Amino acid sequence: MKDLIQQKLEKLDLEQLKQVFEFIAFLKFRARLATLPAIDETNLAALLYSEFAEED
């Protein structure tokens, strides 16, 4: 698969290569977001309220 991708990349012009690079960066960014734990909004709200209550 890598060889096939390499062959395709070699035929692209500079602008197309920039677009491929941006797409790869997007895929990596999206993969990082997918690994973040989900936020439990109920617990988050309780944590924030308790922190504000301590300040008052």
PDB file with SEQRES, HELIX, SHEET and CRYST1 records, atoms N, CA, C and O in Angstrom:
SEQRES   1 A   56  MET LYS ASP LEU ILE GLN GLN LYS LEU GLU LYS LEU ASP          
SEQRES   2 A   56  LEU GLU GLN LEU LYS GLN VAL PHE GLU PHE ILE ALA PHE          
SEQRES   3 A   56  LEU LYS PHE ARG ALA ARG LEU ALA THR LEU PRO ALA ILE          
SEQRES   4 A   56  ASP GLU THR ASN LEU ALA ALA LEU LEU TYR SER GLU PHE          
SEQRES   5 A   56  ALA GLU GLU ASP                                              
HELIX    1 AA1 LYS A    2  GLU A   10  1                                   9    
HELIX    2 AA2 LEU A   14  ALA A   34  1                                  21    
HELIX    3 AA3 GLU A   41  GLU A   55  1                                  15    
CRYST1    1.000    1.000    1.000  90.00  90.00  90.00 P 1           1          
ATOM      1  N   MET A   1       0.831  -1.186   0.000  1.00  0.00           N  
ATOM      2  CA  MET A   1       0.000   0.000   0.000  1.00  0.00           C  
ATOM      3  C   MET A   1       0.882   1.259   0.000  1.00  0.00           C  
ATOM      4  O   MET A   1       0.597   2.218  -0.717  1.00  0.00           O  
ATOM      5  N   LYS A   2       1.955   1.250   0.808  1.00  0.00           N  
ATOM      6  CA  LYS A   2       2.827   2.420   0.867  1.00  0.00           C  
ATOM      7  C   LYS A   2       3.471   2.695  -0.485  1.00  0.00           C  
ATOM      8  O   LYS A   2       3.636   3.848  -0.881  1.00  0.00           O  
ATOM      9  N   ASP A   3       3.833   1.627  -1.187  1.00  0.00           N  
ATOM     10  CA  ASP A   3       4.444   1.814  -2.513  1.00  0.00           C  
ATOM     11  C   ASP A   3       3.457   2.447  -3.484  1.00  0.00           C  
ATOM     12  O   ASP A   3       3.831   3.319  -4.268  1.00  0.00           O  
ATOM     13  N   LEU A   4       2.220   2.024  -3.439  1.00  0.00           N  
ATOM     14  CA  LEU A   4       1.189   2.580  -4.313  1.00  0.00           C  
ATOM     15  C   LEU A   4       0.966   4.059  -3.995  1.00  0.00           C  
ATOM     16  O   LEU A   4       0.840   4.881  -4.903  1.00  0.00           O  
ATOM     17  N   ILE A   5       0.918   4.394  -2.710  1.00  0.00           N  
ATOM     18  CA  ILE A   5       0.746   5.789  -2.311  1.00  0.00           C  
ATOM     19  C   ILE A   5       1.941   6.614  -2.774  1.00  0.00           C  
ATOM     20  O   ILE A   5       1.781   7.725  -3.280  1.00  0.00           O  
ATOM     21  N   GLN A   6       3.141   6.063  -2.597  1.00  0.00           N  
ATOM     22  CA  GLN A   6       4.353   6.768  -3.026  1.00  0.00           C  
ATOM     23  C   GLN A   6       4.316   7.058  -4.525  1.00  0.00           C  
ATOM     24  O   GLN A   6       4.683   8.153  -4.952  1.00  0.00           O  
ATOM     25  N   GLN A   7       3.885   6.103  -5.312  1.00  0.00           N  
ATOM     26  CA  GLN A   7       3.785   6.298  -6.763  1.00  0.00           C  
ATOM     27  C   GLN A   7       2.807   7.422  -7.097  1.00  0.00           C  
ATOM     28  O   GLN A   7       3.074   8.252  -7.967  1.00  0.00           O  
ATOM     29  N   LYS A   8       1.689   7.440  -6.409  1.00  0.00           N  
ATOM     30  CA  LYS A   8       0.686   8.491  -6.651  1.00  0.00           C  
ATOM     31  C   LYS A   8       1.230   9.861  -6.235  1.00  0.00           C  
ATOM     32  O   LYS A   8       1.016  10.856  -6.927  1.00  0.00           O  
ATOM     33  N   LEU A   9       1.930   9.903  -5.104  1.00  0.00           N  
ATOM     34  CA  LEU A   9       2.485  11.164  -4.623  1.00  0.00           C  
ATOM     35  C   LEU A   9       3.508  11.743  -5.595  1.00  0.00           C  
ATOM     36  O   LEU A   9       3.571  12.958  -5.783  1.00  0.00           O  
ATOM     37  N   GLU A  10       4.290  10.895  -6.199  1.00  0.00           N  
ATOM     38  CA  GLU A  10       5.326  11.345  -7.122  1.00  0.00           C  
ATOM     39  C   GLU A  10       4.743  12.036  -8.358  1.00  0.00           C  
ATOM     40  O   GLU A  10       5.441  12.797  -9.028  1.00  0.00           O  
ATOM     41  N   LYS A  11       3.493  11.781  -8.655  1.00  0.00           N  
ATOM     42  CA  LYS A  11       2.852  12.366  -9.840  1.00  0.00           C  
ATOM     43  C   LYS A  11       2.123  13.677  -9.538  1.00  0.00           C  
ATOM     44  O   LYS A  11       1.596  14.317 -10.448  1.00  0.00           O  
ATOM     45  N   LEU A  12       2.093  14.077  -8.266  1.00  0.00           N  
ATOM     46  CA  LEU A  12       1.364  15.279  -7.890  1.00  0.00           C  
ATOM     47  C   LEU A  12       2.249  16.515  -8.007  1.00  0.00           C  
ATOM     48  O   LEU A  12       3.468  16.446  -7.849  1.00  0.00           O  
ATOM     49  N   ASP A  13       1.602  17.653  -8.289  1.00  0.00           N  
ATOM     50  CA  ASP A  13       2.355  18.911  -8.291  1.00  0.00           C  
ATOM     51  C   ASP A  13       2.422  19.465  -6.869  1.00  0.00           C  
ATOM     52  O   ASP A  13       1.841  18.891  -5.948  1.00  0.00           O  
ATOM     53  N   LEU A  14       3.120  20.567  -6.693  1.00  0.00           N  
ATOM     54  CA  LEU A  14       3.355  21.117  -5.359  1.00  0.00           C  
ATOM     55  C   LEU A  14       2.056  21.468  -4.637  1.00  0.00           C  
ATOM     56  O   LEU A  14       1.917  21.189  -3.446  1.00  0.00           O  
ATOM     57  N   GLU A  15       1.118  22.069  -5.336  1.00  0.00           N  
ATOM     58  CA  GLU A  15      -0.152  22.451  -4.700  1.00  0.00           C  
ATOM     59  C   GLU A  15      -0.918  21.213  -4.234  1.00  0.00           C  
ATOM     60  O   GLU A  15      -1.497  21.215  -3.147  1.00  0.00           O  
ATOM     61  N   GLN A  16      -0.925  20.178  -5.035  1.00  0.00           N  
ATOM     62  CA  GLN A  16      -1.601  18.941  -4.644  1.00  0.00           C  
ATOM     63  C   GLN A  16      -0.903  18.290  -3.449  1.00  0.00           C  
ATOM     64  O   GLN A  16      -1.562  17.738  -2.567  1.00  0.00           O  
ATOM     65  N   LEU A  17       0.426  18.354  -3.420  1.00  0.00           N  
ATOM     66  CA  LEU A  17       1.162  17.802  -2.285  1.00  0.00           C  
ATOM     67  C   LEU A  17       0.838  18.565  -1.000  1.00  0.00           C  
ATOM     68  O   LEU A  17       0.744  17.964   0.071  1.00  0.00           O  
ATOM     69  N   LYS A  18       0.669  19.873  -1.102  1.00  0.00           N  
ATOM     70  CA  LYS A  18       0.286  20.668   0.065  1.00  0.00           C  
ATOM     71  C   LYS A  18      -1.082  20.225   0.584  1.00  0.00           C  
ATOM     72  O   LYS A  18      -1.292  20.136   1.794  1.00  0.00           O  
ATOM     73  N   GLN A  19      -2.003  19.950  -0.327  1.00  0.00           N  
ATOM     74  CA  GLN A  19      -3.335  19.506   0.071  1.00  0.00           C  
ATOM     75  C   GLN A  19      -3.270  18.141   0.753  1.00  0.00           C  
ATOM     76  O   GLN A  19      -3.969  17.901   1.738  1.00  0.00           O  
ATOM     77  N   VAL A  20      -2.441  17.261   0.236  1.00  0.00           N  
ATOM     78  CA  VAL A  20      -2.268  15.942   0.853  1.00  0.00           C  
ATOM     79  C   VAL A  20      -1.695  16.102   2.260  1.00  0.00           C  
ATOM     80  O   VAL A  20      -2.143  15.443   3.199  1.00  0.00           O  
ATOM     81  N   PHE A  21      -0.706  16.978   2.398  1.00  0.00           N  
ATOM     82  CA  PHE A  21      -0.097  17.225   3.697  1.00  0.00           C  
ATOM     83  C   PHE A  21      -1.136  17.744   4.689  1.00  0.00           C  
ATOM     84  O   PHE A  21      -1.182  17.289   5.832  1.00  0.00           O  
ATOM     85  N   GLU A  22      -1.964  18.689   4.261  1.00  0.00           N  
ATOM     86  CA  GLU A  22      -3.004  19.238   5.132  1.00  0.00           C  
ATOM     87  C   GLU A  22      -4.011  18.161   5.531  1.00  0.00           C  
ATOM     88  O   GLU A  22      -4.486  18.138   6.666  1.00  0.00           O  
ATOM     89  N   PHE A  23      -4.333  17.273   4.598  1.00  0.00           N  
ATOM     90  CA  PHE A  23      -5.277  16.194   4.901  1.00  0.00           C  
ATOM     91  C   PHE A  23      -4.685  15.228   5.921  1.00  0.00           C  
ATOM     92  O   PHE A  23      -5.385  14.778   6.828  1.00  0.00           O  
ATOM     93  N   ILE A  24      -3.420  14.913   5.782  1.00  0.00           N  
ATOM     94  CA  ILE A  24      -2.752  14.035   6.743  1.00  0.00           C  
ATOM     95  C   ILE A  24      -2.739  14.688   8.127  1.00  0.00           C  
ATOM     96  O   ILE A  24      -2.984  14.022   9.133  1.00  0.00           O  
ATOM     97  N   ALA A  25      -2.454  15.981   8.174  1.00  0.00           N  
ATOM     98  CA  ALA A  25      -2.470  16.703   9.448  1.00  0.00           C  
ATOM     99  C   ALA A  25      -3.866  16.654  10.067  1.00  0.00           C  
ATOM    100  O   ALA A  25      -4.005  16.480  11.277  1.00  0.00           O  
ATOM    101  N   PHE A  26      -4.889  16.806   9.242  1.00  0.00           N  
ATOM    102  CA  PHE A  26      -6.270  16.727   9.729  1.00  0.00           C  
ATOM    103  C   PHE A  26      -6.571  15.345  10.296  1.00  0.00           C  
ATOM    104  O   PHE A  26      -7.184  15.229  11.357  1.00  0.00           O  
ATOM    105  N   LEU A  27      -6.145  14.301   9.598  1.00  0.00           N  
ATOM    106  CA  LEU A  27      -6.391  12.938  10.077  1.00  0.00           C  
ATOM    107  C   LEU A  27      -5.714  12.695  11.426  1.00  0.00           C  
ATOM    108  O   LEU A  27      -6.292  12.059  12.308  1.00  0.00           O  
ATOM    109  N   LYS A  28      -4.499  13.199  11.584  1.00  0.00           N  
ATOM    110  CA  LYS A  28      -3.799  13.041  12.859  1.00  0.00           C  
ATOM    111  C   LYS A  28      -4.518  13.805  13.963  1.00  0.00           C  
ATOM    112  O   LYS A  28      -4.647  13.305  15.080  1.00  0.00           O  
ATOM    113  N   PHE A  29      -4.991  15.021  13.659  1.00  0.00           N  
ATOM    114  CA  PHE A  29      -5.728  15.821  14.627  1.00  0.00           C  
ATOM    115  C   PHE A  29      -7.011  15.104  15.044  1.00  0.00           C  
ATOM    116  O   PHE A  29      -7.334  15.031  16.229  1.00  0.00           O  
ATOM    117  N   ARG A  30      -7.729  14.583  14.073  1.00  0.00           N  
ATOM    118  CA  ARG A  30      -8.981  13.874  14.353  1.00  0.00           C  
ATOM    119  C   ARG A  30      -8.726  12.623  15.191  1.00  0.00           C  
ATOM    120  O   ARG A  30      -9.526  12.290  16.065  1.00  0.00           O  
ATOM    121  N   ALA A  31      -7.630  11.937  14.932  1.00  0.00           N  
ATOM    122  CA  ALA A  31      -7.298  10.746  15.710  1.00  0.00           C  
ATOM    123  C   ALA A  31      -7.007  11.109  17.161  1.00  0.00           C  
ATOM    124  O   ALA A  31      -7.378  10.369  18.073  1.00  0.00           O  
ATOM    125  N   ARG A  32      -6.339  12.254  17.383  1.00  0.00           N  
ATOM    126  CA  ARG A  32      -6.079  12.689  18.755  1.00  0.00           C  
ATOM    127  C   ARG A  32      -7.379  13.020  19.473  1.00  0.00           C  
ATOM    128  O   ARG A  32      -7.528  12.706  20.654  1.00  0.00           O  
ATOM    129  N   LEU A  33      -8.319  13.646  18.780  1.00  0.00           N  
ATOM    130  CA  LEU A  33      -9.604  13.973  19.409  1.00  0.00           C  
ATOM    131  C   LEU A  33     -10.371  12.717  19.783  1.00  0.00           C  
ATOM    132  O   LEU A  33     -11.053  12.682  20.807  1.00  0.00           O  
ATOM    133  N   ALA A  34     -10.262  11.695  18.962  1.00  0.00           N  
ATOM    134  CA  ALA A  34     -10.995  10.459  19.224  1.00  0.00           C  
ATOM    135  C   ALA A  34     -10.469   9.754  20.468  1.00  0.00           C  
ATOM    136  O   ALA A  34     -11.195   8.974  21.084  1.00  0.00           O  
ATOM    137  N   THR A  35      -9.225  10.015  20.845  1.00  0.00           N  
ATOM    138  CA  THR A  35      -8.657   9.341  22.004  1.00  0.00           C  
ATOM    139  C   THR A  35      -8.884  10.103  23.307  1.00  0.00           C  
ATOM    140  O   THR A  35      -8.569   9.594  24.382  1.00  0.00           O  
ATOM    141  N   LEU A  36      -9.428  11.315  23.223  1.00  0.00           N  
ATOM    142  CA  LEU A  36      -9.714  12.077  24.437  1.00  0.00           C  
ATOM    143  C   LEU A  36     -10.907  11.455  25.159  1.00  0.00           C  
ATOM    144  O   LEU A  36     -11.873  11.044  24.516  1.00  0.00           O  
ATOM    145  N   PRO A  37     -10.850  11.384  26.480  1.00  0.00           N  
ATOM    146  CA  PRO A  37     -11.993  10.819  27.208  1.00  0.00           C  
ATOM    147  C   PRO A  37     -13.200  11.745  27.114  1.00  0.00           C  
ATOM    148  O   PRO A  37     -13.063  12.966  27.042  1.00  0.00           O  
ATOM    149  N   ALA A  38     -14.366  11.147  27.117  1.00  0.00           N  
ATOM    150  CA  ALA A  38     -15.606  11.924  27.077  1.00  0.00           C  
ATOM    151  C   ALA A  38     -15.784  12.651  28.408  1.00  0.00           C  
ATOM    152  O   ALA A  38     -15.437  12.125  29.465  1.00  0.00           O  
ATOM    153  N   ILE A  39     -16.317  13.840  28.344  1.00  0.00           N  
ATOM    154  CA  ILE A  39     -16.542  14.639  29.552  1.00  0.00           C  
ATOM    155  C   ILE A  39     -17.957  14.393  30.062  1.00  0.00           C  
ATOM    156  O   ILE A  39     -18.931  14.545  29.325  1.00  0.00           O  
ATOM    157  N   ASP A  40     -18.051  14.021  31.303  1.00  0.00           N  
ATOM    158  CA  ASP A  40     -19.353  13.843  31.944  1.00  0.00           C  
ATOM    159  C   ASP A  40     -19.805  15.222  32.423  1.00  0.00           C  
ATOM    160  O   ASP A  40     -19.287  15.747  33.409  1.00  0.00           O  
ATOM    161  N   GLU A  41     -20.764  15.795  31.724  1.00  0.00           N  
ATOM    162  CA  GLU A  41     -21.182  17.171  32.014  1.00  0.00           C  
ATOM    163  C   GLU A  41     -21.783  17.320  33.410  1.00  0.00           C  
ATOM    164  O   GLU A  41     -21.654  18.379  34.025  1.00  0.00           O  
ATOM    165  N   THR A  42     -22.428  16.288  33.912  1.00  0.00           N  
ATOM    166  CA  THR A  42     -23.014  16.361  35.253  1.00  0.00           C  
ATOM    167  C   THR A  42     -21.918  16.501  36.297  1.00  0.00           C  
ATOM    168  O   THR A  42     -22.003  17.349  37.185  1.00  0.00           O  
ATOM    169  N   ASN A  43     -20.890  15.668  36.189  1.00  0.00           N  
ATOM    170  CA  ASN A  43     -19.780  15.752  37.146  1.00  0.00           C  
ATOM    171  C   ASN A  43     -19.019  17.056  36.979  1.00  0.00           C  
ATOM    172  O   ASN A  43     -18.576  17.642  37.966  1.00  0.00           O  
ATOM    173  N   LEU A  44     -18.862  17.517  35.751  1.00  0.00           N  
ATOM    174  CA  LEU A  44     -18.162  18.765  35.510  1.00  0.00           C  
ATOM    175  C   LEU A  44     -18.910  19.930  36.150  1.00  0.00           C  
ATOM    176  O   LEU A  44     -18.301  20.789  36.787  1.00  0.00           O  
ATOM    177  N   ALA A  45     -20.218  19.958  35.982  1.00  0.00           N  
ATOM    178  CA  ALA A  45     -21.021  21.030  36.579  1.00  0.00           C  
ATOM    179  C   ALA A  45     -20.907  21.003  38.101  1.00  0.00           C  
ATOM    180  O   ALA A  45     -20.763  22.050  38.732  1.00  0.00           O  
ATOM    181  N   ALA A  46     -20.971  19.829  38.684  1.00  0.00           N  
ATOM    182  CA  ALA A  46     -20.864  19.717  40.145  1.00  0.00           C  
ATOM    183  C   ALA A  46     -19.492  20.192  40.617  1.00  0.00           C  
ATOM    184  O   ALA A  46     -19.387  20.862  41.645  1.00  0.00           O  
ATOM    185  N   LEU A  47     -18.459  19.855  39.885  1.00  0.00           N  
ATOM    186  CA  LEU A  47     -17.109  20.286  40.237  1.00  0.00           C  
ATOM    187  C   LEU A  47     -16.990  21.805  40.178  1.00  0.00           C  
ATOM    188  O   LEU A  47     -16.420  22.425  41.076  1.00  0.00           O  
ATOM    189  N   LEU A  48     -17.530  22.401  39.118  1.00  0.00           N  
ATOM    190  CA  LEU A  48     -17.465  23.853  38.981  1.00  0.00           C  
ATOM    191  C   LEU A  48     -18.250  24.549  40.070  1.00  0.00           C  
ATOM    192  O   LEU A  48     -17.783  25.527  40.653  1.00  0.00           O  
ATOM    193  N   TYR A  49     -19.468  24.038  40.353  1.00  0.00           N  
ATOM    194  CA  TYR A  49     -20.275  24.662  41.391  1.00  0.00           C  
ATOM    195  C   TYR A  49     -19.585  24.574  42.745  1.00  0.00           C  
ATOM    196  O   TYR A  49     -19.613  25.533  43.516  1.00  0.00           O  
ATOM    197  N   SER A  50     -18.966  23.438  43.043  1.00  0.00           N  
ATOM    198  CA  SER A  50     -18.295  23.311  44.334  1.00  0.00           C  
ATOM    199  C   SER A  50     -17.088  24.241  44.421  1.00  0.00           C  
ATOM    200  O   SER A  50     -16.801  24.782  45.488  1.00  0.00           O  
ATOM    201  N   GLU A  51     -16.391  24.429  43.325  1.00  0.00           N  
ATOM    202  CA  GLU A  51     -15.242  25.329  43.329  1.00  0.00           C  
ATOM    203  C   GLU A  51     -15.686  26.769  43.542  1.00  0.00           C  
ATOM    204  O   GLU A  51     -15.054  27.510  44.296  1.00  0.00           O  
ATOM    205  N   PHE A  52     -16.777  27.172  42.878  1.00  0.00           N  
ATOM    206  CA  PHE A  52     -17.289  28.524  43.051  1.00  0.00           C  
ATOM    207  C   PHE A  52     -17.835  28.719  44.460  1.00  0.00           C  
ATOM    208  O   PHE A  52     -17.716  29.809  45.018  1.00  0.00           O  
ATOM    209  N   ALA A  53     -18.427  27.691  45.040  1.00  0.00           N  
ATOM    210  CA  ALA A  53     -18.968  27.786  46.381  1.00  0.00           C  
ATOM    211  C   ALA A  53     -17.852  28.020  47.390  1.00  0.00           C  
ATOM    212  O   ALA A  53     -18.028  28.751  48.364  1.00  0.00           O  
ATOM    213  N   GLU A  54     -16.686  27.388  47.147  1.00  0.00           N  
ATOM    214  CA  GLU A  54     -15.542  27.588  48.039  1.00  0.00           C  
ATOM    215  C   GLU A  54     -15.035  29.016  47.990  1.00  0.00           C  
ATOM    216  O   GLU A  54     -14.557  29.549  48.992  1.00  0.00           O  
ATOM    217  N   GLU A  55     -15.141  29.640  46.813  1.00  0.00           N  
ATOM    218  CA  GLU A  55     -14.655  31.012  46.664  1.00  0.00           C  
ATOM    219  C   GLU A  55     -15.557  32.013  47.380  1.00  0.00           C  
ATOM    220  O   GLU A  55     -15.088  33.049  47.852  1.00  0.00           O  
ATOM    221  N   ASP A  56     -16.863  31.701  47.460  1.00  0.00           N  
ATOM    222  CA  ASP A  56     -17.836  32.624  48.076  1.00  0.00           C  
ATOM    223  C   ASP A  56     -17.791  32.594  49.549  1.00  0.00           C  
ATOM    224  O   ASP A  56     -18.547  33.311  50.205  1.00  0.00           O  
TER     225      ASP A  56                                                      
END                                                                             
